[in-house]
Amino acid sequence: MSAAALALREHPRHLLAGSLATGLALAWRSPLLLAALLLAAAALTIAARLRARLLLALLAALFAGVLLADARLVVLDRSQIRPLIGHAVDGEVSFIQAPRLNSFGWSALGRLRGEPVLVRGSGKAPELAVGETANVAGSLRPLGAGDGWLAAQHVRAILKLRSLQITGRRRGGLAGLIDRIRSRATAALSAQLPSAEAGLLRGMTLGDDSAMPTELRDAMRRCGLGHLVAASGANVALLVLLVFALGAALSAPRAARLACALVGIALYVPLAGSGASIQRAGVIGAAALVAAIASRPSSRWYALLLAAIVTLALDPLACEQAGWQLSFAAVAAIGLLAAPLRSQLERRDVPTLISQPLALTAAATLGSAPIAAASFGTLSLVSLPANLAAALIVAPITWLGMVAAVVGQLSTPLAAPLTWVAYWPLSAVVAIARLSAALPAAQISAGGPAVAAGCLSVGLLVRFGASRRYAVAASVLCAVLAATAVLVGRHKPALAAPPTGTVRVSFLDVGQGDATLLQSDGHAALVDSGPAGGGVVERLREEGIEALDLLVATHAQSDHLGAADEVLDAFQVGALLDGRDGVVGPEATAMEESARRNDVPLVVAAAGDSITLGSLSLQIVSPPADSHPTPGADPNQRATVILAEAPDLTLLLTADAESGLLAPLSLPTIDVLKVSHHGSSDEALPRLLQQLQPRLAVIEVGAGNSYGHPAAETLGALNRAGVPAFRTDKDGTVRIEADRNGLRVQRPT
């Protein structure tokens, strides 16, 4: 009998736990996969020579998980507000998440009539803490095709706000008590610290990154440090170490330290938000403590399976959340790969102080990278060095934050010295995040299959060693598959440039963002680059672009200049028309540094400027040259608006400037209108359409976006005005060619 088969027979509880977890994850959602699993179980029984009783027990556990998940989903999916979707509503919302700023305003999870909704508002985010309530009025919108992450959290709808009034009331009961503890902890963690460091300390201690500046949060995600502000297994492990260290200092017996650590975990999990990752970490931590007393190291995998059972029993849809998947994949990869990685490093005389964090970070990266690529379409190339640079200061920061949170329950001033000490390592993490995120290709577009194949090949080599023939062969095969996936995914025949005398305008499909390519007589300009990871470089190569005369960043929002650094690094660019208007952010900083690195001159945009591009004349019509931005003003209202004119075409590129700003400008009648702000609701649009009389319109918008773009009001206004509208979410990249024979619209077949 093989060693693997023997191991399975010796640990039937692992098999039973795995079967129960599998049933909970599947429910009745995938009958074909369920049937495949039954066949696999039969094959496993034959291969491992398992007893018939064990096979029956495995099948019983599998179906028990399916039935339990099905019953739980029935309870979780009950809803009284579904009939209200599509209608105006008003009522009281209890916020279960602090508001976070984004490119289109702010958003936060809340409960309306006891059911979860995503609240979306415009302008400045209100100062609302978790547990606070507000009277709201707005409209309930259904979830879009791209809102799977919300559906996995049982969010019923999106509440688009018209008004909000904070009541000053908080929820009561046990949840209210936890809110008050968290509020005192938050106040203590924010004392005597600048906003960036205070927000980071809250995130690293409580898993709450809502107070972090948007640019810092984005920078940390871009360089692979985002996990530091998501309460997870590392937090629980550090908490246990802290409790044991304090217990040892007080000469407490082992049993007392164990009991205190278990109580600490039980208190910390709800305080840190009770998310899937911290739930998993709490269960694993508690099981590991018990296993340590029992001296059973093999229980590490059983603890992981137990964590899966608990989290899935609470919510069978948890496995559809990227955070849950990333969490379990990282822990499993650490269990499989960290030890052999550390051994290989130590054999090469790498000091333990470096080999330990490097092995843990590398293992977690190999496990989580394929899921991150599949979920978000991106991969951070600086994640490993950035995490290694921060590894030695994470523990001191977290310990100082935890002690400060406890002391803060008595007095915020008493906690101030602890946060003051934490300032220095916090500043180091901030510097590491910003510097790493600004590096060339810090984050690249990547497909899940290609990344998975590459990580699997590396993992096999690490686990089994290069001396094993089958490991090497499997690794080579995975590498070939990865290369093939990349090459096949990228291999699309490039378009030929438009002939002389023809102007081509391509509204590129880059998701929820703008990227418009102008081509004329051998010249090319790109107006906006879409969001990071939107694939603009690939789209430009498909259009046959090898160099750009001009790149325009209309304004400082991530959905317009998020991939500008990617474009600047991938193509020769003649000049960068800089519409940031003084706004500072991580994408804008990355764009500027990339321009400097590639010797691309920056030109500030202002009304009255004119640029010639072949037979096209680009006129800047806004913002006015003699005006200055108001601090904190909406960047949309200062966006660069371009009127492009050729003998056979007049095109208005509006960026996110809406009709109230456009109507007063001296604009002629036009042929093509790029609809503002992804087709969001615009009350003055009918009057603008009457003024401009466009022959057709294009809306650059992401498929299945959760912002409700394009708005029904906008589509209705275009329809009533008789203006045909094309959309990148429905039509893909939309190309318009104009010459003496007229306008032609091309869409992907």
C-alpha positions in Angstrom: 0.0 0.0 0.0 1.3 3.5 -0.9 2.3 6.0 1.8 -0.6 8.3 0.6 -3.2 5.5 0.9 -1.9 4.6 4.3 -2.1 8.2 5.4 -5.7 8.4 4.3 -6.6 5.3 6.3 -4.8 6.6 9.4 -6.7 9.9 9.3 -10.3 9.2 8.4 -11.5 12.2 10.4 -9.7 14.4 7.8 -11.7 12.7 5.0 -15.0 13.0 6.9 -14.3 16.7 7.6 -13.3 17.2 3.9 -16.5 15.6 2.7 -18.7 17.7 5.0 -16.9 20.9 3.9 -17.3 19.9 0.3 -21.0 19.3 0.7 -21.5 22.7 2.4 -19.6 24.4 -0.4 -21.6 22.8 -3.2 -25.1 22.6 -1.8 -27.3 21.8 -4.8 -25.7 24.5 -7.0 -23.5 22.1 -9.0 -25.1 18.7 -9.5 -22.6 17.7 -12.2 -19.7 18.4 -9.9 -21.4 16.6 -7.1 -21.8 13.5 -9.4 -18.1 13.8 -10.3 -17.2 13.9 -6.6 -19.1 10.8 -6.0 -17.2 9.0 -8.7 -13.9 10.4 -7.3 -14.9 9.1 -3.9 -15.5 5.6 -5.3 -12.1 5.7 -7.1 -10.4 6.9 -3.9 -12.0 4.0 -2.0 -10.6 1.5 -4.4 -7.2 3.1 -4.7 -6.7 3.5 -0.9 -8.5 0.3 -0.1 -10.8 2.1 2.3 -13.4 0.1 4.2 -17.0 0.1 3.0 -18.2 1.7 6.2 -15.8 4.6 5.8 -17.1 5.1 2.2 -20.7 5.2 3.4 -19.6 7.6 6.2 -18.0 9.9 3.6 -21.1 9.9 1.4 -23.3 10.6 4.4 -21.0 13.5 5.4 -21.1 14.9 1.8 -24.9 14.8 1.6 -25.3 16.1 5.1 -23.3 19.1 4.1 -25.4 19.6 1.0 -28.6 19.4 3.0 -27.4 21.7 5.7 -26.1 24.3 3.2 -29.4 24.2 1.3 -31.4 24.7 4.5 -29.1 27.5 5.6 -29.4 29.3 2.2 -33.2 29.2 2.4 -33.0 31.1 5.7 -30.3 33.6 4.5 -32.2 34.3 1.3 -35.5 35.3 2.9 -36.2 38.9 2.0 -38.9 41.4 2.5 -37.3 44.2 0.5 -37.0 42.4 -2.8 -40.4 43.7 -4.0 -39.1 47.3 -3.3 -36.2 46.9 -5.8 -36.7 49.4 -8.6 -38.7 51.8 -6.4 -38.0 54.8 -4.2 -37.6 54.0 -0.6 -37.0 55.8 2.7 -36.2 54.4 6.1 -33.5 53.9 8.7 -30.2 52.2 7.8 -27.9 50.7 10.4 -24.3 50.8 9.0 -22.3 47.7 9.4 -19.3 49.2 7.6 -17.7 52.7 7.8 -18.1 54.7 4.5 -15.3 54.4 2.0 -14.4 56.9 -0.7 -14.2 55.6 -4.3 -14.0 57.0 -7.8 -17.7 57.8 -7.9 -18.4 59.1 -4.4 -18.6 56.7 -1.4 -20.2 53.5 -0.4 -20.8 51.4 2.7 -22.7 48.2 3.7 -25.7 48.7 5.8 -29.0 47.1 6.9 -32.3 48.4 5.6 -35.3 46.9 7.4 -32.8 44.3 8.8 -31.5 43.2 5.4 -28.0 44.0 3.9 -27.8 46.6 1.2 -24.9 48.5 -0.3 -25.4 52.3 0.2 -24.0 54.5 -2.4 -23.7 58.3 -2.2 -22.0 61.1 -4.0 -19.7 63.9 -2.7 -17.9 63.7 0.7 -18.4 60.6 2.8 -20.4 61.1 6.0 -18.7 60.5 9.3 -20.5 57.3 10.3 -19.0 54.6 12.5 -20.0 50.9 12.4 -23.3 50.5 14.3 -24.5 54.1 13.7 -27.9 54.7 12.1 -29.1 57.3 9.6 -32.5 58.2 8.0 -32.1 57.8 4.3 -34.1 58.4 1.1 -33.2 57.0 -2.3 -33.9 54.3 -4.8 -33.2 50.6 -4.6 -31.4 49.2 -7.7 -30.9 45.5 -8.5 -27.4 44.0 -8.5 -25.7 43.9 -11.8 -23.9 41.0 -13.6 -20.6 42.1 -12.1 -21.9 42.2 -8.5 -21.1 38.6 -7.6 -19.0 39.8 -4.7 -22.1 41.5 -3.3 -24.4 38.6 -3.9 -22.0 36.3 -2.1 -22.5 38.5 0.9 -26.3 38.2 0.6 -26.6 41.9 -0.3 -30.1 42.4 -1.6 -29.8 45.6 -3.6 -27.9 48.9 -4.1 -29.4 51.9 -2.4 -28.7 55.0 -4.4 -29.0 57.9 -2.0 -30.8 61.2 -2.5 -30.5 62.3 1.2 -29.0 61.1 4.4 -29.5 62.4 8.0 -27.5 60.9 10.8 -29.8 60.1 13.8 -27.1 59.8 16.5 -28.6 56.4 17.5 -26.7 53.1 17.6 -27.8 49.5 17.5 -28.2 47.8 20.9 -27.6 44.4 22.4 -24.4 42.4 22.1 -23.6 44.0 18.7 -24.0 47.4 20.3 -21.6 46.5 23.1 -19.0 45.4 20.6 -19.5 48.6 18.7 -18.8 50.6 21.8 -15.6 48.6 22.6 -14.6 49.1 19.0 -15.3 52.8 19.1 -13.1 53.3 22.2 -10.4 51.2 20.5 -10.6 53.2 17.3 -10.3 56.5 19.3 -7.2 55.1 21.1 -5.6 53.9 17.9 -6.1 57.3 16.2 -4.7 59.4 19.0 -1.6 61.5 18.3 -1.1 60.0 14.8 -1.3 61.6 11.3 -4.2 60.3 9.2 -2.2 57.8 7.1 -0.5 56.2 10.1 -3.7 56.3 12.2 -5.7 54.6 9.4 -3.0 52.0 8.9 -2.8 51.2 12.6 -6.6 50.7 12.7 -6.4 48.5 9.7 -3.5 46.3 11.0 -5.1 46.0 14.4 -8.9 45.8 13.7 -9.0 45.0 10.0 -10.8 48.4 9.4 -9.1 50.2 6.5 -11.9 52.8 6.0 -9.9 55.6 7.7 -6.9 55.1 5.4 -6.3 57.7 2.7 -7.5 56.3 -0.6 -4.1 56.7 -2.2 -2.4 54.7 0.6 -5.1 51.9 0.4 -4.6 51.7 -3.3 -0.9 51.7 -3.1 -0.9 48.8 -0.6 -3.2 46.8 -2.8 -1.0 47.6 -5.8 2.2 46.3 -4.2 0.7 43.3 -2.4 0.5 44.7 1.1 -3.3 44.9 1.2 -3.5 41.8 3.4 -1.9 43.7 6.3 -5.1 45.6 6.8 -7.5 42.6 6.6 -7.8 40.9 9.9 -6.7 37.3 9.4 -4.6 34.4 10.6 -1.5 36.6 11.2 -3.5 38.8 13.6 -4.7 35.8 15.6 -1.3 34.2 15.7 0.2 37.5 16.9 -2.5 37.8 19.5 -1.8 34.3 20.9 1.9 35.1 21.0 1.2 38.3 22.9 -1.0 36.6 25.4 1.5 33.8 25.9 4.4 36.3 26.3 2.5 38.3 28.9 1.5 35.1 30.7 5.1 34.0 30.8 6.2 37.3 32.1 3.6 36.9 34.9 4.6 33.3 35.5 1.1 32.1 34.7 0.7 28.3 34.2 0.3 26.9 30.7 -3.3 26.1 31.2 -4.1 29.7 32.2 -2.3 31.0 29.2 -4.2 28.7 27.0 -7.5 29.8 28.5 -6.6 33.5 28.2 -5.6 33.0 24.6 -8.9 31.2 23.8 -10.9 34.0 25.5 -8.8 36.6 23.6 -9.6 34.9 20.3 -13.3 34.8 21.1 -13.3 38.6 21.9 -11.1 39.6 19.0 -13.0 37.9 16.2 -16.2 40.0 16.5 -14.2 43.1 17.3 -12.3 42.7 14.0 -15.6 42.5 12.1 -16.3 38.8 11.9 -15.4 38.5 8.3 -14.7 35.2 6.6 -10.9 35.5 7.0 -11.0 36.3 10.7 -13.6 33.6 11.3 -11.4 31.1 9.7 -8.4 32.4 11.6 -10.3 32.2 14.9 -11.3 28.6 14.4 -7.9 27.5 13.3 -6.3 29.4 16.2 -8.6 27.8 18.7 -8.1 24.3 17.2 -4.3 24.8 17.1 -4.2 25.8 20.8 -6.1 22.6 21.7 -3.9 20.6 19.4 -0.8 22.0 21.0 -2.0 20.8 24.4 -2.8 17.4 22.9 0.7 17.4 21.1 -0.9 16.4 17.8 0.8 18.3 15.0 -1.2 16.5 12.3 -4.3 18.5 13.6 -3.1 21.5 11.6 -4.9 20.3 8.5 -7.9 19.2 10.6 -8.1 22.7 12.0 -8.1 24.1 8.5 -11.0 21.8 7.5 -12.8 22.6 10.7 -12.5 26.3 9.9 -14.0 25.6 6.5 -16.9 23.7 8.0 -17.7 26.5 10.6 -17.5 29.3 8.1 -19.5 27.4 5.4 -22.1 26.3 8.0 -22.6 30.0 8.9 -22.7 31.0 5.3 -22.5 28.5 2.4 -21.8 31.3 0.0 -18.6 32.3 1.8 -16.6 30.1 -0.5 -17.6 32.4 -3.4 -16.0 35.4 -1.8 -12.4 36.1 -3.0 -11.3 36.9 0.5 -12.4 33.4 1.7 -10.6 31.8 -1.2 -7.5 33.8 -0.8 -7.4 33.1 3.0 -7.7 29.3 2.7 -5.3 29.1 -0.3 -2.6 31.1 1.5 -2.9 29.0 4.7 -2.8 25.7 2.7 0.2 26.8 0.7 2.0 27.8 3.8 1.4 24.4 5.3 2.7 22.7 2.1 5.5 24.9 1.0 6.8 27.1 3.8 8.9 24.4 5.5 10.7 23.1 2.3 11.2 26.7 1.2 12.8 27.6 4.5 15.0 24.4 4.4 16.2 25.3 0.9 17.1 28.8 1.9 18.9 27.7 5.1 20.9 25.2 3.1 22.1 28.2 1.1 23.2 30.0 4.4 20.3 32.5 4.4 19.9 33.7 8.0 16.8 32.4 9.8 15.7 36.0 10.4 15.3 36.3 6.6 14.5 32.8 5.6 11.5 32.4 7.9 9.5 35.5 6.7 10.7 35.0 3.1 9.5 31.4 3.1 6.1 32.3 4.6 5.6 35.2 2.3 6.7 33.2 -0.8 4.4 30.3 0.1 1.4 32.5 0.7 2.1 34.4 -2.5 2.2 31.1 -4.6 -1.1 30.0 -3.0 -3.0 33.2 -3.4 -1.6 34.6 -6.7 -3.8 32.4 -9.0 -7.0 33.4 -7.1 -6.0 37.1 -7.1 -5.3 36.9 -10.8 -8.6 35.1 -11.6 -10.7 37.5 -9.4 -9.1 40.8 -10.1 -7.1 40.2 -13.4 -3.9 41.6 -11.9 -0.7 40.4 -10.4 1.8 42.3 -8.2 5.4 41.8 -9.2 6.7 43.6 -6.2 4.6 41.7 -3.6 7.4 39.5 -2.4 10.1 42.1 -1.8 7.5 44.6 -0.4 6.3 41.9 2.1 9.8 40.9 3.0 10.7 44.5 3.7 7.7 45.0 6.0 7.9 41.5 7.6 10.0 42.4 10.6 7.9 45.4 11.6 4.4 44.0 11.3 4.5 42.2 14.6 5.6 45.2 16.7 2.9 47.4 15.1 0.2 44.8 15.7 1.2 44.2 19.3 1.4 47.9 20.1 -2.0 48.4 18.4 -3.6 45.5 20.4 -2.3 46.8 23.7 -3.3 50.4 22.9 -6.9 49.1 22.0 -7.1 47.4 25.4 -5.7 50.4 27.3 -8.0 52.7 25.4 -11.0 51.0 27.0 -9.9 52.8 30.2 -8.5 56.0 28.8 -7.5 57.3 25.3 -4.7 59.5 26.7 -3.2 56.5 28.5 -2.9 54.7 25.1 -1.3 57.7 23.4 2.4 56.7 24.3 1.8 53.3 22.7 0.6 54.8 19.4 3.4 57.4 19.5 5.9 54.5 19.6 4.0 52.7 16.8 4.3 55.8 14.6 7.9 55.0 13.5 7.3 51.5 12.2 4.0 52.6 10.8 5.8 55.3 8.8 8.2 52.7 7.5 5.3 50.6 6.2 3.7 53.6 4.5 7.0 54.4 2.8 7.5 50.8 1.7 3.9 50.8 0.2 4.3 54.0 -1.6 7.7 53.3 -3.0 6.8 49.8 -4.0 3.6 50.8 -5.7 5.4 53.4 -7.7 7.9 50.9 -9.2 7.6 50.1 -12.9 5.0 47.3 -13.5 4.3 47.1 -9.8 1.0 45.6 -10.9 0.3 43.9 -14.2 -2.6 42.4 -16.0 -2.6 38.7 -15.6 -5.0 35.8 -16.3 -5.9 33.2 -13.7 -5.0 30.0 -15.7 -1.6 31.3 -16.8 -0.7 32.4 -13.2 -2.1 29.1 -11.8 0.0 27.0 -14.1 3.2 29.0 -13.3 2.6 28.9 -9.5 1.8 25.2 -9.7 5.0 24.5 -11.5 7.0 26.4 -8.9 5.1 24.7 -6.1 5.8 21.2 -7.4 9.5 22.0 -7.6 9.6 23.4 -4.1 7.6 20.5 -2.6 9.2 17.6 -4.4 12.6 19.0 -5.5 14.1 19.0 -8.9 15.5 15.5 -8.5 12.1 13.9 -8.8 11.5 13.2 -12.5 7.8 13.4 -12.3 8.0 16.8 -10.5 10.3 18.2 -13.2 8.1 16.9 -16.0 5.0 18.3 -14.3 6.7 21.6 -13.8 7.8 21.8 -17.4 4.3 20.9 -18.6 2.8 23.6 -16.4 5.3 26.1 -17.6 4.4 25.2 -21.2 0.7 25.5 -20.5 1.3 28.9 -18.8 3.3 30.2 -21.8 0.7 28.9 -24.2 -2.1 30.5 -22.3 -0.3 33.8 -22.3 0.6 33.6 -26.0 -2.9 32.4 -27.1 -4.6 35.1 -25.0 -2.5 37.8 -26.5 -2.4 36.6 -30.1 -5.0 38.6 -31.9 -4.3 40.0 -35.4 -3.5 43.7 -35.2 -5.6 46.1 -37.2 -4.0 48.1 -40.1 -3.8 51.8 -39.6 -6.6 53.8 -41.3 -5.8 55.0 -44.8 -4.7 58.5 -45.5 -7.7 60.8 -45.3 -9.6 58.6 -42.9 -10.1 59.4 -39.2 -10.6 56.5 -36.9 -11.9 56.9 -33.3 -11.8 53.7 -31.2 -13.7 53.7 -27.9 -11.7 50.9 -26.3 -13.4 48.2 -24.1 -11.3 48.6 -20.9 -14.1 47.9 -18.3 -15.5 50.6 -16.1 -13.4 53.5 -17.4 -12.5 55.7 -20.4 -9.9 55.0 -23.1 -10.4 56.7 -26.5 -7.9 56.2 -29.3 -7.8 58.8 -32.1 -5.9 57.9 -35.4 -5.4 60.1 -38.4 -2.8 60.1 -41.2 -0.3 57.9 -39.4 -0.6 59.7 -36.0 -2.3 58.5 -32.9 -3.4 59.9 -29.5 -5.0 58.2 -26.5 -7.5 60.1 -24.4 -7.5 58.5 -21.0 -6.2 55.0 -20.2 -8.9 53.4 -18.2 -8.4 51.6 -14.8 -5.3 49.7 -13.8 -5.6 46.2 -15.1 -8.3 47.1 -17.6 -6.2 45.8 -20.5 -5.5 49.0 -22.3 -2.1 48.0 -23.5 -3.5 44.8 -25.1 -6.3 46.8 -26.7 -3.8 49.3 -28.2 -1.7 46.5 -29.6 -4.9 44.9 -31.1 -5.4 48.3 -32.8 -1.9 48.1 -34.3 -0.5 50.9 -32.2 3.3 50.9 -31.8 3.7 54.5 -30.6 1.5 57.5 -29.5 2.0 61.1 -30.4 0.0 62.1 -27.3 -1.5 60.6 -24.2 -4.2 62.6 -22.4 -5.1 62.2 -18.7 -8.3 64.2 -18.5 -8.5 64.3 -14.7 -7.2 62.6 -11.6 -9.5 59.6 -11.1 -8.4 56.0 -11.3 -10.9 55.0 -14.0 -9.3 57.5 -16.4 -5.6 57.5 -15.6 -5.2 54.3 -13.6 -3.3 52.5 -16.4 -1.4 55.6 -17.7 1.9 54.3 -16.3 1.3 51.0 -18.2 0.9 52.9 -21.4 3.9 55.0 -20.8 6.0 52.0 -20.1 4.7 50.0 -23.0 4.8 52.5 -25.9 6.9 55.5 -27.1 4.8 58.5 -26.2 5.5 62.0 -27.6 3.9 64.0 -24.8 1.5 63.7 -21.9 -1.3 66.2 -21.6 -1.7 66.4 -17.8 -5.2 67.2 -16.6 -4.6 66.2 -12.9 -5.2 69.9 -11.9 -3.2 69.6 -8.7 -4.9 66.4 -7.4 -2.5 63.9 -5.9 -3.1 60.2 -5.9 -1.2 56.9 -6.3 -2.1 56.4 -10.0 -1.3 60.0 -10.8 2.0 59.7 -9.0 2.8 56.5 -10.9 1.9 58.2 -14.1 4.2 61.2 -13.4 7.1 59.0 -12.4 6.6 56.8 -15.5 6.6 59.9 -17.7 9.8 61.1 -16.1 11.4 57.7 -16.4 10.6 57.5 -20.1 11.5 61.2 -20.8 7.9 62.1 -21.8 7.2 65.8 -21.4 4.2 66.9 -19.3 2.0 69.6 -20.7 -0.8 71.2 -18.6 -4.1 71.4 -20.3 -6.1 74.6 -20.5 -9.0 76.0 -22.6 -7.8 77.6 -25.8 -5.0 75.2 -26.5 -4.9 73.4 -29.8 -3.1 70.2 -30.9 -2.8 68.9 -34.5 -3.0 65.2 -35.1 -2.8 64.5 -38.8 -6.1 65.9 -40.2 -7.6 66.2 -36.7 -7.5 69.4 -34.7 -7.9 68.9 -30.9 -9.3 71.9 -29.2 -9.2 72.1 -25.4 -12.5 73.8 -24.4 -12.3 73.2 -20.6 -11.1 73.9 -17.9 -10.6 77.7 -18.3 -6.9 78.8 -18.3 -7.5 81.5 -15.7 -9.3 79.4 -13.2 -7.9 77.5 -10.2 -9.3 74.4 -8.5 -11.0 74.6 -5.2 -9.4 72.3 -2.6 -11.5 69.2 -2.2 -13.6 70.0 -5.3 -15.0 67.3 -7.5 -12.3 66.5 -10.2 -15.1 65.7 -12.7 -16.0 69.4 -12.9 -12.4 70.3 -13.8 -11.9 67.5 -16.3 -10.2 68.2 -19.7 -12.9 68.5 -22.4 -11.7 68.1 -26.0 -13.4 69.1 -29.2 -11.9 67.1 -32.1 -12.5 68.4 -35.6 -11.6 67.0 -39.0 -13.0 67.7 -42.5 -15.5 64.8 -42.1 -15.9 64.5 -38.3 -16.7 66.6 -35.2 -16.3 64.7 -32.0 -16.8 65.9 -28.4 -14.8 64.0 -25.7 -16.4 65.0 -22.4 -14.5 62.9 -19.9 -16.7 63.1 -16.8 -17.8 66.7 -17.2 -21.6 66.6 -17.3 -24.1 68.8 -19.1 -24.3 71.6 -16.5 -20.6 72.4 -17.2 -20.8 71.7 -21.0 -23.9 73.7 -21.9 -22.4 77.2 -21.2 -19.4 76.4 -23.5 -19.4 77.7 -27.1 -19.8 74.3 -28.8 -20.9 73.7 -32.4 -23.2 70.9 -33.5 -21.3 67.7 -33.6 -21.3 64.3 -35.2 -20.3 62.1 -32.2 -20.8 62.6 -28.5 -18.8 60.7 -25.9 -21.4 60.6 -23.2 -20.1 61.9 -19.9 -19.3 59.9 -16.8 -20.2 56.5 -18.2 -23.8 57.5 -18.8 -24.6 58.4 -15.2 -27.8 60.3 -14.5 -27.6 63.9 -15.9 -30.7 66.1 -15.6 -29.5 68.7 -18.1 -28.6 66.1 -20.8 -31.8 66.6 -22.9 -31.0 70.3 -23.3 -27.4 69.6 -24.2 -28.5 67.1 -26.9 -30.8 69.7 -28.3 -27.9 72.1 -28.4 -25.3 69.7 -29.9 -27.6 67.6 -32.1 -25.2 64.7 -32.3 -25.7 62.0 -35.0 -24.6 59.3 -32.6 -23.3 58.7 -29.1 -20.9 56.3 -27.4 -21.0 55.3 -23.7 -17.7 54.0 -22.3 -18.9 51.7 -19.4 -18.0 48.4 -17.8 -20.1 45.3 -18.2 -22.2 44.5 -15.1 -20.9 47.4 -13.1 -22.6 48.0 -9.8 -23.0 51.8 -10.2 -26.1 51.6 -12.3 -24.2 53.0 -15.4 -25.6 53.8 -17.8 -28.6 55.3 -16.1 -32.0 54.6 -17.5 -32.6 58.4 -17.6 -29.6 58.9 -19.8 -30.6 56.1 -22.2 -34.1 57.5 -22.3 -32.9 61.0 -23.1 -30.8 59.7 -26.0 -33.6 57.6 -27.3 -36.1 60.5 -27.2 -33.6 62.7 -29.0 -33.2 60.1 -31.7 -29.5 59.6 -31.0 -28.3 56.0 -31.6 -26.2 55.0 -28.6 -23.4 52.4 -28.6 -22.0 51.0 -25.4 -18.6 49.3 -24.7 -20.3 47.0 -22.1 -22.7 45.6 -24.8 -20.8 46.3 -28.0 -17.2 45.9 -27.0 -14.7 48.3 -28.6 -16.6 50.7 -30.8 -14.8 52.0 -33.8 -16.0 55.0 -35.9 -14.3 55.8 -39.2 -15.0 59.1 -41.0 -14.0 60.2 -44.5 -15.6 61.9 -47.5 -17.9 58.9 -47.8 -19.4 59.6 -44.4 -19.4 57.9 -40.9 -19.1 54.1 -40.4 -19.5 52.3 -37.1 -17.7 49.0 -36.5 -18.3 46.7 -33.6 -16.6 43.3 -32.8 -18.4 40.5 -34.6 
